Amino acid sequence: MQIEISASARKLQGTGASRRLRIAGRVPGIVYGGGKEAQAIELDHNTLYHLLAKEAFHSTILNLVLDGEKEQVLLRDTQMHPFRPIVLHVDFQRVAKDHKVHMKVPLHFINADIAPGVKLSSGIVSHVMTELEVSCLPGNLPEYIEVDLSNLALGHSIHISDLKLPEGVEAIVHGGDSVVATISLPRGAVSEEAAAES
């Protein structure tokens, strides 16, 4: 899925200039990396706000059209107003085709309804992780990673090592083979079972 967003170079900088931009319905931002100098930019607030609501905008390579020139970037940071639906600032990082990127990719859980732990044992699925940090070349970056729960039994878990990652994509693991999802009995059912046993 290709997402394109338009921006223009920002001439004036500083707190006052940024405030004036926001009043005019624009968002100050910056694009950096890729062996080029950092460039101050401005974007349309409403367009950006609606794109931020899309999951793919946070985890795929974007086409940033800056004053007519297209470059590939990743969304790196967004600053939001504490309680109003206003984007205050946005950071993009340029990507080079031959340099690996580190990115958090969302996990999509499938086949939970046919998992033995749910269907036969009335268990519930706990999503321990909702995204996975990966390393890959920009061209291999997946929009999301599927987690197939079709064989998961009650009391069992799926770990990072169990995931089928696309070719050229490596998981960045911090502190061991973490649990991604597990199926367990609901809390009430556990206490009823314990009462029946006693």
Secondary structure, DSSP 4 states (H G I P E B T S, - for coil): --EEEEEEE----SHHHHHHHHHTTEEEEEEEETTEEEEEEEEEHHHHHHHHTSHHHHHS-EEEEETTEEEEEEEEEEEE-SSSS-EEEEEEEE--TTS-EEEEEEEEEE-GGG-HHHHTT--EEEES-SEEEEEE-GGG--S-EEEE-TTPPTT-EEEGGGS-PPTT-EE--SSSS-EEEEEE--HHHHHHHHHHH-
